[in-house]
Amino acid sequence: MRTFCLLTIVILLTSSCSTTDDDNQRNPFLLDINFSTQLGPIQVLDLEIPSSPIYVANGGIRGFFVINTGSGIIAWEASDPNHAPNDCSQMTIDGINVVCACEEHNYNLFTGQSNGEVLQYTLLPYRVSISGSTITVFN
């Protein structure tokens, strides 16, 4: 009887688990590309000034943006996360924002959120490692 109760509890616990995670949905437009890019000395020097983003072409899907927020360095994918990559999906820097020419989506580089309109996906963040004066962006 004790084994039966234990087995019943185990079955109930495992069958109640869900295999989907709607809150952590992967963006279907942006591929998961593995890369590691070390920034050059000039790029690192440009990032010493807070709120001055830079674009780096070699890494990610369409390159990536890096910004010094004043409290740290963050990096974002340069392809608009709300449509499939195409000829015009690479965004450009506009102050502390990035803009997509084909959809006119506008995102804040401090938060990754869209400005003004509600969009399904935010900017895709990349990891940043800082070791002395070396900054590496990777996925």
The first five atom37 places (N, CA, C, CB, O) and aatype in JSON, in Angstrom:
{
  "aatype": [12, 1, 16, 13, 4, 10, 10, 16, 9, 19, 9, 10, 10, 16, 15, 15, 4, 15, 16, 16, 3, 3, 3, 2, 5, 1, 2, 14, 13, 10, 10, 3, 9, 2, 13, 15, 16, 5, 10, 7, 14, 9, 5, 19, 10, 3, 10, 6, 9, 14, 15, 15, 14, 9, 18, 19, 0, 2, 7, 7, 9, 1, 7, 13, 13, 19, 9, 2, 16, 7, 15, 7, 9, 9, 0, 17, 6, 0, 15, 3, 14, 2, 8, 0, 14, 2, 3, 4, 15, 5, 12, 16, 9, 3, 7, 9, 2, 19, 19, 4, 0, 4, 6, 6, 8, 2, 18, 2, 10, 13, 16, 7, 5, 15, 2, 7, 6, 19, 10, 5, 18, 16, 10, 10, 14, 18, 1, 19, 15, 9, 15, 7, 15, 16, 9, 16, 19, 13, 2],
  "atom_mask": [
    [1, 1, 1, 1, 1],
    [1, 1, 1, 1, 1],
    [1, 1, 1, 1, 1],
    [1, 1, 1, 1, 1],
    [1, 1, 1, 1, 1],
    [1, 1, 1, 1, 1],
    [1, 1, 1, 1, 1],
    [1, 1, 1, 1, 1],
    [1, 1, 1, 1, 1],
    [1, 1, 1, 1, 1],
    [1, 1, 1, 1, 1],
    [1, 1, 1, 1, 1],
    [1, 1, 1, 1, 1],
    [1, 1, 1, 1, 1],
    [1, 1, 1, 1, 1],
    [1, 1, 1, 1, 1],
    [1, 1, 1, 1, 1],
    [1, 1, 1, 1, 1],
    [1, 1, 1, 1, 1],
    [1, 1, 1, 1, 1],
    [1, 1, 1, 1, 1],
    [1, 1, 1, 1, 1],
    [1, 1, 1, 1, 1],
    [1, 1, 1, 1, 1],
    [1, 1, 1, 1, 1],
    [1, 1, 1, 1, 1],
    [1, 1, 1, 1, 1],
    [1, 1, 1, 1, 1],
    [1, 1, 1, 1, 1],
    [1, 1, 1, 1, 1],
    [1, 1, 1, 1, 1],
    [1, 1, 1, 1, 1],
    [1, 1, 1, 1, 1],
    [1, 1, 1, 1, 1],
    [1, 1, 1, 1, 1],
    [1, 1, 1, 1, 1],
    [1, 1, 1, 1, 1],
    [1, 1, 1, 1, 1],
    [1, 1, 1, 1, 1],
    [1, 1, 1, 0, 1],
    [1, 1, 1, 1, 1],
    [1, 1, 1, 1, 1],
    [1, 1, 1, 1, 1],
    [1, 1, 1, 1, 1],
    [1, 1, 1, 1, 1],
    [1, 1, 1, 1, 1],
    [1, 1, 1, 1, 1],
    [1, 1, 1, 1, 1],
    [1, 1, 1, 1, 1],
    [1, 1, 1, 1, 1],
    [1, 1, 1, 1, 1],
    [1, 1, 1, 1, 1],
    [1, 1, 1, 1, 1],
    [1, 1, 1, 1, 1],
    [1, 1, 1, 1, 1],
    [1, 1, 1, 1, 1],
    [1, 1, 1, 1, 1],
    [1, 1, 1, 1, 1],
    [1, 1, 1, 0, 1],
    [1, 1, 1, 0, 1],
    [1, 1, 1, 1, 1],
    [1, 1, 1, 1, 1],
    [1, 1, 1, 0, 1],
    [1, 1, 1, 1, 1],
    [1, 1, 1, 1, 1],
    [1, 1, 1, 1, 1],
    [1, 1, 1, 1, 1],
    [1, 1, 1, 1, 1],
    [1, 1, 1, 1, 1],
    [1, 1, 1, 0, 1],
    [1, 1, 1, 1, 1],
    [1, 1, 1, 0, 1],
    [1, 1, 1, 1, 1],
    [1, 1, 1, 1, 1],
    [1, 1, 1, 1, 1],
    [1, 1, 1, 1, 1],
    [1, 1, 1, 1, 1],
    [1, 1, 1, 1, 1],
    [1, 1, 1, 1, 1],
    [1, 1, 1, 1, 1],
    [1, 1, 1, 1, 1],
    [1, 1, 1, 1, 1],
    [1, 1, 1, 1, 1],
    [1, 1, 1, 1, 1],
    [1, 1, 1, 1, 1],
    [1, 1, 1, 1, 1],
    [1, 1, 1, 1, 1],
    [1, 1, 1, 1, 1],
    [1, 1, 1, 1, 1],
    [1, 1, 1, 1, 1],
    [1, 1, 1, 1, 1],
    [1, 1, 1, 1, 1],
    [1, 1, 1, 1, 1],
    [1, 1, 1, 1, 1],
    [1, 1, 1, 0, 1],
    [1, 1, 1, 1, 1],
    [1, 1, 1, 1, 1],
    [1, 1, 1, 1, 1],
    [1, 1, 1, 1, 1],
    [1, 1, 1, 1, 1],
    [1, 1, 1, 1, 1],
    [1, 1, 1, 1, 1],
    [1, 1, 1, 1, 1],
    [1, 1, 1, 1, 1],
    [1, 1, 1, 1, 1],
    [1, 1, 1, 1, 1],
    [1, 1, 1, 1, 1],
    [1, 1, 1, 1, 1],
    [1, 1, 1, 1, 1],
    [1, 1, 1, 1, 1],
    [1, 1, 1, 1, 1],
    [1, 1, 1, 0, 1],
    [1, 1, 1, 1, 1],
    [1, 1, 1, 1, 1],
    [1, 1, 1, 1, 1],
    [1, 1, 1, 0, 1],
    [1, 1, 1, 1, 1],
    [1, 1, 1, 1, 1],
    [1, 1, 1, 1, 1],
    [1, 1, 1, 1, 1],
    [1, 1, 1, 1, 1],
    [1, 1, 1, 1, 1],
    [1, 1, 1, 1, 1],
    [1, 1, 1, 1, 1],
    [1, 1, 1, 1, 1],
    [1, 1, 1, 1, 1],
    [1, 1, 1, 1, 1],
    [1, 1, 1, 1, 1],
    [1, 1, 1, 1, 1],
    [1, 1, 1, 1, 1],
    [1, 1, 1, 1, 1],
    [1, 1, 1, 0, 1],
    [1, 1, 1, 1, 1],
    [1, 1, 1, 1, 1],
    [1, 1, 1, 1, 1],
    [1, 1, 1, 1, 1],
    [1, 1, 1, 1, 1],
    [1, 1, 1, 1, 1],
    [1, 1, 1, 1, 1]
  ],
  "atom_positions": [
    [[0.82, -1.19, 0.0], [0.0, 0.0, 0.0], [0.87, 1.26, 0.0], [-0.94, -0.01, 1.21], [0.56, 2.24, -0.68]],
    [[1.95, 1.23, 0.75], [2.83, 2.37, 0.83], [3.49, 2.64, -0.53], [3.89, 2.15, 1.91], [3.63, 3.79, -0.95]],
    [[3.9, 1.57, -1.22], [4.5, 1.69, -2.54], [3.49, 2.25, -3.54], [5.03, 0.32, -3.01], [3.84, 3.08, -4.38]],
    [[2.25, 1.81, -3.43], [1.2, 2.31, -4.32], [0.98, 3.81, -4.13], [-0.11, 1.55, -4.06], [0.86, 4.54, -5.11]],
    [[0.94, 4.27, -2.9], [0.75, 5.7, -2.62], [1.93, 6.52, -3.14], [0.58, 5.94, -1.11], [1.74, 7.58, -3.73]],
    [[3.13, 6.02, -2.92], [4.32, 6.72, -3.4], [4.34, 6.78, -4.92], [5.59, 6.02, -2.87], [4.67, 7.82, -5.5]],
    [[4.0, 5.68, -5.57], [3.97, 5.63, -7.02], [2.9, 6.58, -7.56], [3.71, 4.2, -7.5], [3.13, 7.24, -8.58]],
    [[1.75, 6.66, -6.92], [0.68, 7.56, -7.34], [1.12, 9.02, -7.22], [-0.58, 7.31, -6.49], [0.84, 9.82, -8.12]],
    [[1.79, 9.36, -6.16], [2.28, 10.73, -5.97], [3.3, 11.09, -7.04], [2.89, 10.9, -4.57], [3.26, 12.19, -7.59]],
    [[4.22, 10.18, -7.34], [5.24, 10.43, -8.35], [4.6, 10.63, -9.72], [6.24, 9.27, -8.39], [4.99, 11.52, -10.47]],
    [[3.63, 9.8, -10.05], [2.94, 9.92, -11.35], [2.19, 11.24, -11.44], [1.97, 8.74, -11.56], [2.22, 11.89, -12.48]],
    [[1.52, 11.64, -10.38], [0.79, 12.9, -10.39], [1.73, 14.09, -10.54], [-0.03, 13.04, -9.11], [1.42, 15.03, -11.27]],
    [[2.85, 14.06, -9.87], [3.81, 15.16, -9.95], [4.42, 15.27, -11.34], [4.9, 14.97, -8.92], [4.55, 16.38, -11.87]],
    [[4.79, 14.16, -11.94], [5.42, 14.22, -13.26], [4.41, 14.52, -14.37], [6.13, 12.92, -13.56], [4.77, 15.14, -15.37]],
    [[3.19, 14.1, -14.21], [2.2, 14.37, -15.26], [1.68, 15.81, -15.19], [1.03, 13.39, -15.16], [1.1, 16.3, -16.17]],
    [[1.86, 16.48, -14.07], [1.39, 17.86, -13.95], [2.39, 18.87, -14.51], [1.1, 18.18, -12.51], [2.07, 20.05, -14.63]],
    [[3.59, 18.42, -14.84], [4.6, 19.32, -15.39], [4.32, 19.58, -16.86], [6.0, 18.74, -15.22], [3.94, 18.68, -17.6]],
    [[4.5, 20.81, -17.25], [4.27, 21.2, -18.64], [5.61, 21.26, -19.37], [3.54, 22.56, -18.73], [6.62, 21.65, -18.79]],
    [[5.61, 20.86, -20.64], [6.83, 20.91, -21.43], [6.96, 22.2, -22.21], [6.89, 19.73, -22.37], [7.98, 22.44, -22.85]],
    [[5.93, 23.05, -22.19], [6.01, 24.32, -22.89], [6.23, 25.44, -21.9], [4.74, 24.57, -23.72], [5.81, 25.38, -20.75]],
    [[6.91, 26.47, -22.39], [7.18, 27.64, -21.57], [6.83, 28.86, -22.39], [8.67, 27.68, -21.08], [7.68, 29.42, -23.08]],
    [[5.56, 29.28, -22.32], [5.09, 30.39, -23.14], [5.75, 31.71, -22.77], [3.6, 30.53, -23.02], [5.83, 32.61, -23.61]],
    [[6.22, 31.86, -21.54], [6.84, 33.11, -21.12], [8.26, 33.26, -21.66], [6.85, 33.2, -19.61], [8.79, 34.37, -21.71]],
    [[8.88, 32.15, -22.05], [10.26, 32.19, -22.52], [10.31, 31.67, -23.96], [11.18, 31.35, -21.6], [11.07, 30.75, -24.26]],
    [[9.51, 32.25, -24.83], [9.41, 31.82, -26.21], [10.6, 32.33, -27.01], [8.09, 32.28, -26.82], [10.92, 33.52, -26.97]],
    [[11.23, 31.44, -27.74], [12.37, 31.79, -28.58], [11.89, 32.56, -29.81], [13.16, 30.52, -29.0], [10.87, 32.2, -30.4]],
    [[12.59, 33.59, -30.19], [12.23, 34.4, -31.35], [12.45, 33.57, -32.62], [13.07, 35.71, -31.39], [13.57, 33.15, -32.9]],
    [[11.38, 33.33, -33.41], [11.52, 32.51, -34.62], [12.23, 33.23, -35.77], [10.16, 32.06, -35.09], [12.64, 32.58, -36.73]],
    [[12.38, 34.54, -35.69], [13.0, 35.3, -36.76], [14.53, 35.31, -36.68], [12.49, 36.71, -36.75], [15.2, 35.47, -37.69]],
    [[15.07, 35.15, -35.48], [16.51, 35.27, -35.29], [17.13, 33.93, -34.94], [16.82, 36.29, -34.21], [16.76, 33.32, -33.94]],
    [[18.06, 33.47, -35.75], [18.74, 32.2, -35.52], [19.67, 32.3, -34.33], [19.51, 31.77, -36.77], [20.16, 33.38, -33.99]],
    [[19.91, 31.17, -33.7], [20.84, 31.11, -32.57], [22.23, 30.83, -33.13], [20.4, 30.02, -31.53], [22.59, 29.67, -33.36]],
    [[23.01, 31.87, -33.33], [24.34, 31.75, -33.93], [25.4, 31.86, -32.85], [24.56, 32.83, -35.02], [25.41, 32.81, -32.07]],
    [[26.3, 30.89, -32.83], [27.4, 30.94, -31.86], [28.54, 31.77, -32.45], [27.89, 29.52, -31.5], [28.97, 31.54, -33.57]],
    [[29.01, 32.73, -31.69], [30.13, 33.57, -32.11], [30.8, 34.14, -30.87], [29.66, 34.71, -33.07], [30.24, 34.14, -29.78]],
    [[32.0, 34.62, -31.07], [32.73, 35.32, -30.03], [33.59, 36.37, -30.73], [33.61, 34.34, -29.16], [34.45, 36.03, -31.54]],
    [[33.36, 37.65, -30.41], [34.08, 38.74, -31.05], [34.74, 39.61, -30.0], [33.13, 39.58, -31.93], [34.08, 40.13, -29.1]],
    [[36.04, 39.75, -30.12], [36.78, 40.63, -29.22], [36.86, 42.0, -29.87], [38.22, 40.07, -28.9], [37.27, 42.12, -31.02]],
    [[36.46, 43.04, -29.14], [36.47, 44.39, -29.68], [37.9, 44.92, -29.77], [35.61, 45.31, -28.82], [38.75, 44.61, -28.94]],
    [[38.14, 45.72, -30.8], [39.45, 46.31, -31.01], [39.69, 47.48, -30.06], [0.0, 0.0, 0.0], [38.74, 47.96, -29.43]],
    [[40.93, 47.94, -29.95], [41.26, 49.04, -29.03], [40.48, 50.33, -29.29], [42.74, 49.33, -29.11], [40.09, 51.02, -28.35]],
    [[40.25, 50.66, -30.56], [39.49, 51.89, -30.88], [38.04, 51.74, -30.44], [39.57, 52.2, -32.4], [37.46, 52.68, -29.91]],
    [[37.46, 50.55, -30.66], [36.08, 50.31, -30.25], [35.94, 50.4, -28.73], [35.6, 48.93, -30.75], [34.97, 50.96, -28.22]],
    [[36.91, 49.85, -28.01], [36.9, 49.9, -26.54], [37.03, 51.35, -26.09], [38.05, 49.04, -25.94], [36.36, 51.77, -25.14]],
    [[37.87, 52.12, -26.75], [38.04, 53.54, -26.42], [36.72, 54.3, -26.66], [39.19, 54.16, -27.28], [36.35, 55.16, -25.85]],
    [[36.02, 54.0, -27.75], [34.73, 54.64, -28.03], [33.7, 54.34, -26.95], [34.19, 54.19, -29.4], [32.82, 55.16, -26.7]],
    [[33.79, 53.18, -26.31], [32.82, 52.78, -25.3], [33.11, 53.37, -23.92], [32.78, 51.29, -25.2], [32.34, 53.16, -22.98]],
    [[34.21, 54.1, -23.77], [34.5, 54.72, -22.48], [33.52, 55.84, -22.16], [35.93, 55.26, -22.46], [33.33, 56.19, -20.99]],
    [[32.9, 56.39, -23.18], [31.92, 57.47, -22.98], [30.53, 56.85, -22.88], [31.98, 58.52, -24.15], [30.07, 56.23, -23.85]],
    [[29.84, 56.99, -21.74], [28.49, 56.43, -21.62], [27.53, 57.02, -22.66], [27.95, 56.69, -20.21], [27.67, 58.17, -23.07]],
    [[26.59, 56.23, -23.07], [25.54, 56.61, -24.03], [26.04, 56.83, -25.45], [24.86, 57.85, -23.55], [25.38, 57.49, -26.24]],
    [[27.21, 56.29, -25.78], [27.74, 56.39, -27.14], [27.83, 54.99, -27.74], [29.14, 57.08, -27.15], [28.86, 54.33, -27.6]],
    [[26.77, 54.53, -28.4], [26.78, 53.16, -28.93], [27.67, 53.03, -30.16], [25.36, 52.73, -29.29], [27.93, 54.0, -30.87]],
    [[28.14, 51.81, -30.38], [28.92, 51.51, -31.58], [28.27, 50.31, -32.27], [30.43, 51.22, -31.24], [27.56, 49.52, -31.64]],
    [[28.53, 50.18, -33.56], [28.09, 49.04, -34.35], [29.31, 48.2, -34.68], [27.33, 49.48, -35.64], [30.34, 48.73, -35.09]],
    [[29.19, 46.88, -34.51], [30.28, 45.95, -34.85], [29.73, 44.98, -35.89], [30.82, 45.19, -33.56], [28.74, 44.3, -35.63]],
    [[30.35, 44.91, -37.04], [29.83, 44.12, -38.16], [30.13, 42.63, -38.05], [30.39, 44.64, -39.45], [29.36, 41.81, -38.54]],
    [[31.24, 42.27, -37.43], [31.66, 40.86, -37.43], [31.19, 40.13, -36.17], [33.17, 40.76, -37.56], [31.9, 40.07, -35.17]],
    [[30.0, 39.57, -36.26], [29.43, 38.79, -35.17], [27.92, 38.87, -35.19], [0.0, 0.0, 0.0], [27.36, 39.86, -35.68]],
    [[27.26, 37.87, -34.69], [25.81, 37.87, -34.68], [25.25, 37.58, -36.06], [0.0, 0.0, 0.0], [25.95, 37.05, -36.92]],
    [[23.99, 37.94, -36.28], [23.32, 37.69, -37.55], [23.64, 38.81, -38.55], [21.8, 37.57, -37.35], [24.08, 38.55, -39.66]],
    [[23.41, 40.04, -38.14], [23.69, 41.22, -38.97], [24.62, 42.18, -38.23], [22.36, 41.95, -39.36], [24.54, 43.4, -38.41]],
    [[25.51, 41.64, -37.4], [26.35, 42.46, -36.56], [25.64, 42.72, -35.24], [0.0, 0.0, 0.0], [24.6, 42.12, -34.97]],
    [[26.21, 43.59, -34.43], [25.6, 43.9, -33.13], [25.97, 45.3, -32.7], [26.04, 42.88, -32.08], [26.93, 45.9, -33.18]],
    [[25.16, 45.81, -31.77], [25.4, 47.12, -31.17], [25.92, 46.92, -29.76], [24.11, 47.98, -31.17], [25.51, 46.0, -29.06]],
    [[26.84, 47.78, -29.34], [27.37, 47.75, -27.98], [27.24, 49.16, -27.43], [28.87, 47.25, -27.95], [27.52, 50.14, -28.12]],
    [[26.8, 49.26, -26.17], [26.65, 50.57, -25.54], [27.12, 50.5, -24.09], [25.18, 51.06, -25.61], [26.92, 49.5, -23.4]],
    [[27.75, 51.58, -23.65], [28.1, 51.75, -22.24], [26.93, 52.49, -21.59], [29.48, 52.53, -22.07], [26.67, 53.65, -21.91]],
    [[26.23, 51.82, -20.67], [25.07, 52.44, -20.04], [25.44, 53.34, -18.88], [24.12, 51.38, -19.57], [24.57, 54.01, -18.32]],
    [[26.7, 53.37, -18.5], [27.13, 54.11, -17.31], [27.27, 53.17, -16.13], [0.0, 0.0, 0.0], [28.05, 53.43, -15.21]],
    [[26.51, 52.07, -16.15], [26.63, 51.07, -15.09], [27.12, 49.73, -15.64], [25.28, 50.88, -14.38], [27.23, 48.76, -14.9]],
    [[27.4, 49.68, -16.92], [27.89, 48.45, -17.54], [27.82, 48.54, -19.06], [0.0, 0.0, 0.0], [27.28, 49.49, -19.63]],
    [[28.37, 47.5, -19.69], [28.38, 47.42, -21.14], [27.38, 46.34, -21.55], [29.83, 47.12, -21.7], [27.4, 45.23, -21.0]],
    [[26.5, 46.66, -22.51], [25.55, 45.67, -23.01], [25.63, 45.61, -24.52], [24.11, 45.99, -22.53], [26.03, 46.58, -25.17]],
    [[25.22, 44.47, -25.08], [25.27, 44.27, -26.53], [23.95, 43.69, -27.02], [26.45, 43.34, -26.91], [23.32, 42.9, -26.32]],
    [[23.54, 44.09, -28.23], [22.28, 43.67, -28.83], [22.5, 43.29, -30.3], [21.21, 44.78, -28.71], [23.35, 43.88, -30.97]],
    [[21.74, 42.33, -30.78], [21.74, 41.96, -32.2], [21.29, 43.15, -33.04], [20.82, 40.73, -32.46], [20.42, 43.91, -32.63]],
    [[21.89, 43.31, -34.22], [21.57, 44.45, -35.09], [20.44, 44.16, -36.07], [22.8, 44.86, -35.85], [20.06, 45.06, -36.82]],
    [[19.9, 42.95, -36.09], [18.79, 42.63, -36.97], [17.48, 42.86, -36.21], [18.88, 41.16, -37.48], [17.37, 42.47, -35.05]],
    [[16.51, 43.49, -36.86], [15.21, 43.76, -36.23], [14.58, 42.44, -35.77], [14.25, 44.51, -37.22], [14.38, 41.54, -36.58]],
    [[14.26, 42.32, -34.49], [13.73, 41.06, -33.96], [12.28, 40.77, -34.34], [13.85, 41.06, -32.48], [11.78, 39.68, -34.05]],
    [[11.6, 41.71, -34.96], [10.19, 41.52, -35.25], [9.86, 41.25, -36.71], [9.44, 42.71, -34.8], [8.71, 41.39, -37.12]],
    [[10.86, 40.88, -37.49], [10.61, 40.31, -38.81], [11.85, 39.55, -39.27], [10.24, 41.41, -39.84], [12.95, 39.74, -38.75]],
    [[11.65, 38.68, -40.24], [12.74, 37.83, -40.72], [13.86, 38.68, -41.31], [12.22, 36.83, -41.78], [13.6, 39.7, -41.95]],
    [[15.11, 38.26, -41.11], [16.23, 39.0, -41.69], [16.1, 39.07, -43.22], [17.56, 38.35, -41.3], [15.85, 38.06, -43.87]],
    [[16.29, 40.26, -43.76], [16.26, 40.47, -45.21], [17.18, 41.64, -45.53], [14.81, 40.74, -45.73], [17.98, 42.06, -44.7]],
    [[17.07, 42.17, -46.74], [17.98, 43.22, -47.18], [17.91, 44.51, -46.36], [17.7, 43.55, -48.61], [18.89, 45.24, -46.27]],
    [[16.75, 44.79, -45.76], [16.63, 46.06, -45.03], [16.44, 45.88, -43.52], [15.47, 46.84, -45.58], [16.12, 46.84, -42.83]],
    [[16.62, 44.65, -43.01], [16.35, 44.42, -41.58], [17.48, 44.83, -40.65], [16.04, 42.99, -41.37], [17.29, 44.85, -39.43]],
    [[18.65, 45.16, -41.2], [19.74, 45.63, -40.34], [19.42, 47.03, -39.86], [21.11, 45.6, -41.09], [19.15, 47.92, -40.67]],
    [[19.45, 47.22, -38.56], [19.09, 48.51, -37.97], [20.3, 49.46, -37.96], [18.54, 48.32, -36.55], [21.45, 49.03, -38.08]],
    [[20.0, 50.73, -37.8], [21.05, 51.75, -37.72], [20.89, 52.53, -36.42], [20.99, 52.7, -38.95], [19.81, 52.61, -35.85]],
    [[22.0, 53.1, -35.97], [22.02, 53.86, -34.72], [21.42, 55.24, -34.94], [23.46, 53.97, -34.16], [21.72, 55.92, -35.92]],
    [[20.57, 55.64, -33.99], [19.99, 56.98, -33.97], [20.03, 57.47, -32.52], [18.5, 56.99, -34.54], [19.05, 57.32, -31.79]],
    [[21.16, 58.05, -32.11], [21.34, 58.47, -30.72], [21.5, 57.24, -29.83], [0.0, 0.0, 0.0], [22.42, 56.45, -30.02]],
    [[20.6, 57.08, -28.85], [20.63, 55.9, -27.98], [19.59, 54.87, -28.43], [20.38, 56.29, -26.5], [19.27, 53.94, -27.7]],
    [[19.08, 55.06, -29.63], [18.1, 54.15, -30.21], [18.66, 53.53, -31.47], [16.78, 54.88, -30.5], [19.65, 53.99, -32.02]],
    [[18.0, 52.46, -31.93], [18.29, 51.86, -33.23], [16.97, 51.79, -34.0], [18.96, 50.44, -33.09], [15.91, 51.58, -33.42]],
    [[17.07, 51.96, -35.32], [15.88, 52.04, -36.16], [16.02, 51.07, -37.32], [15.66, 53.49, -36.67], [17.09, 50.94, -37.92]],
    [[14.91, 50.38, -37.63], [14.87, 49.5, -38.79], [14.22, 50.27, -39.95], [14.08, 48.18, -38.48], [13.13, 50.83, -39.79]],
    [[14.89, 50.3, -41.09], [14.39, 51.07, -42.23], [13.14, 50.46, -42.87], [15.47, 51.2, -43.27], [12.27, 51.2, -43.32]],
    [[13.04, 49.15, -42.92], [11.92, 48.56, -43.65], [10.62, 48.56, -42.84], [12.26, 47.14, -44.05], [9.54, 48.65, -43.43]],
    [[10.67, 48.46, -41.54], [9.46, 48.44, -40.72], [9.31, 49.7, -39.87], [9.46, 47.21, -39.82], [8.28, 49.91, -39.23]],
    [[10.34, 50.53, -39.85], [10.37, 51.73, -39.02], [10.18, 51.42, -37.53], [9.31, 52.7, -39.47], [9.67, 52.24, -36.78]],
    [[10.62, 50.22, -37.12], [10.62, 49.89, -35.7], [11.77, 50.64, -35.06], [10.75, 48.35, -35.45], [12.82, 50.82, -35.68]],
    [[11.58, 51.09, -33.82], [12.54, 51.9, -33.1], [12.73, 51.3, -31.72], [12.07, 53.38, -33.01], [11.75, 51.11, -30.99]],
    [[13.98, 50.98, -31.34], [14.27, 50.32, -30.06], [15.28, 51.13, -29.25], [14.81, 48.9, -30.3], [16.16, 51.79, -29.81]],
    [[15.14, 51.08, -27.93], [16.05, 51.76, -27.02], [17.21, 50.82, -26.71], [15.32, 52.19, -25.72], [16.99, 49.66, -26.36]],
    [[18.46, 51.3, -26.83], [19.62, 50.47, -26.57], [19.91, 50.25, -25.08], [20.83, 51.08, -27.23], [20.7, 49.37, -24.73]],
    [[19.29, 51.01, -24.21], [19.47, 50.79, -22.78], [18.6, 49.63, -22.29], [19.13, 52.06, -21.99], [19.01, 48.87, -21.42]],
    [[17.4, 49.5, -22.86], [16.45, 48.49, -22.38], [16.18, 47.37, -23.36], [15.16, 49.14, -22.03], [15.8, 46.27, -22.96]],
    [[16.38, 47.62, -24.64], [16.05, 46.63, -25.66], [14.58, 46.66, -26.07], [0.0, 0.0, 0.0], [14.17, 45.93, -26.97]],
    [[13.79, 47.5, -25.41], [12.35, 47.6, -25.68], [12.09, 48.54, -26.86], [11.6, 48.09, -24.43], [12.89, 49.42, -27.16]],
    [[10.94, 48.32, -27.51], [10.56, 49.22, -28.6], [10.08, 50.54, -28.03], [9.47, 48.57, -29.49], [9.54, 50.59, -26.92]],
    [[10.28, 51.6, -28.79], [9.82, 52.93, -28.39], [8.47, 53.2, -29.05], [10.86, 54.03, -28.79], [8.35, 53.11, -30.27]],
    [[7.49, 53.53, -28.26], [6.2, 53.93, -28.82], [5.22, 52.8, -29.03], [0.0, 0.0, 0.0], [4.17, 52.76, -28.38]],
    [[5.52, 51.87, -29.92], [4.56, 50.81, -30.23], [4.9, 49.53, -29.48], [4.54, 50.54, -31.73], [6.05, 49.29, -29.12]],
    [[3.89, 48.71, -29.24], [4.07, 47.43, -28.56], [4.39, 46.38, -29.61], [2.8, 47.03, -27.72], [3.6, 46.13, -30.52]],
    [[5.56, 45.77, -29.49], [5.98, 44.73, -30.41], [6.17, 43.42, -29.66], [7.29, 45.13, -31.13], [6.39, 43.43, -28.45]],
    [[6.07, 42.31, -30.36], [6.14, 41.0, -29.71], [7.52, 40.71, -29.11], [5.78, 39.92, -30.69], [7.61, 40.15, -28.02]],
    [[8.58, 41.08, -29.82], [9.93, 40.75, -29.36], [10.76, 42.0, -29.08], [10.63, 39.88, -30.4], [10.62, 43.02, -29.75]],
    [[11.63, 41.88, -28.1], [12.59, 42.93, -27.78], [13.89, 42.62, -28.54], [12.85, 43.03, -26.23], [14.0, 41.58, -29.18]],
    [[14.85, 43.52, -28.46], [16.15, 43.26, -29.07], [16.75, 42.0, -28.46], [17.1, 44.47, -28.87], [16.55, 41.71, -27.28]],
    [[17.48, 41.26, -29.27], [18.13, 40.03, -28.81], [19.44, 40.4, -28.11], [18.39, 39.05, -29.99], [20.35, 40.93, -28.74]],
    [[19.55, 40.11, -26.8], [20.79, 40.48, -26.09], [21.9, 39.45, -26.32], [20.51, 40.61, -24.58], [21.63, 38.27, -26.53]],
    [[23.13, 39.91, -26.27], [24.3, 39.05, -26.32], [25.07, 39.22, -25.01], [25.2, 39.38, -27.55], [24.93, 40.22, -24.32]],
    [[25.88, 38.23, -24.7], [26.69, 38.28, -23.48], [27.92, 39.14, -23.71], [27.1, 36.84, -23.03], [28.45, 39.22, -24.82]],
    [[28.36, 39.77, -22.62], [29.55, 40.61, -22.68], [30.48, 40.21, -21.55], [29.17, 42.13, -22.59], [30.07, 40.08, -20.4]],
    [[31.75, 40.02, -21.89], [32.77, 39.69, -20.9], [33.83, 40.78, -20.94], [33.41, 38.28, -21.16], [34.34, 41.14, -22.0]],
    [[34.16, 41.32, -19.76], [35.18, 42.37, -19.67], [36.31, 41.87, -18.79], [34.58, 43.71, -19.1], [36.1, 41.47, -17.64]],
    [[37.52, 41.89, -19.36], [38.69, 41.47, -18.62], [39.79, 42.51, -18.86], [39.15, 40.04, -19.06], [40.43, 42.52, -19.91]],
    [[39.99, 43.37, -17.87], [40.94, 44.47, -18.03], [40.43, 45.43, -19.08], [0.0, 0.0, 0.0], [39.34, 45.99, -18.94]],
    [[41.21, 45.62, -20.16], [40.77, 46.5, -21.23], [40.25, 45.7, -22.43], [41.91, 47.43, -21.67], [40.1, 46.25, -23.53]],
    [[39.99, 44.41, -22.23], [39.48, 43.56, -23.29], [38.0, 43.33, -23.12], [40.22, 42.22, -23.32], [37.56, 42.9, -22.05]],
    [[37.22, 43.63, -24.16], [35.78, 43.4, -24.14], [35.46, 42.36, -25.21], [34.97, 44.75, -24.39], [35.82, 42.52, -26.38]],
    [[34.79, 41.29, -24.81], [34.4, 40.22, -25.73], [32.89, 40.1, -25.71], [35.06, 38.88, -25.35], [32.28, 40.04, -24.64]],
    [[32.28, 40.07, -26.89], [30.83, 39.88, -27.03], [30.64, 38.5, -27.62], [30.16, 41.01, -27.93], [31.3, 38.13, -28.59]],
    [[29.72, 37.74, -27.04], [29.53, 36.36, -27.51], [28.1, 35.91, -27.24], [30.53, 35.41, -26.85], [27.35, 36.54, -26.51]],
    [[27.77, 34.79, -27.85], [26.46, 34.18, -27.66], [26.65, 32.8, -27.06], [25.67, 34.11, -28.99], [25.67, 32.1, -26.81]]
  ]
}
